Amino acid sequence: NHEMIKDLAKIDHGYVHAQDQFGRTPLIYLVQSHPFRDHEKHDDVALLATVKTLMQHGSKAERKDSFGKSAYNYYAESESVSEVREE
């Protein structure tokens, strides 16, 4: 929910940098739930707006989780999976 993330980021920047036990941040989770997996629940405009909001509040796309993967890595994986599914 883009509006909720925007509001939380304004209240406390700590939400943007929060990590779970695997070192995953909200940006990593957002990229992992990319719309390629479910076009009916998400759209590219909302996804892009939410990514921009997180990054404007200091989220780092290159920050790696405990598996050594960043938001960029997860996005790249989703991108290739989507191409295979479409073909």
C-alpha positions, 0 to 999 in steps of 0.5 A: 500500500503506497500511501501507508508506506509514504505515511510511515516513512514521513513519521519515522525514517527507521521504517525504511531501514528496518530489517527482518532476521534475514536482513531483508528491508521493505525495498527487498520485500517490495521487489520480491512481490513485483507485479510480474507475479500477480498483475491483478493486485499490483500495477507498475505505476504503484510499484514505481511510486512506492520504490521512489518513496522508499528511496527518497527516504534513504532506502538503499537498493544495493543493500544486501540481505544475509543471502548476499542479495540486494533489491537489484538482484531480486528484481533481476531474478523476477525479470527473467522469470517473467520473460520465461512465463510470457514466452 
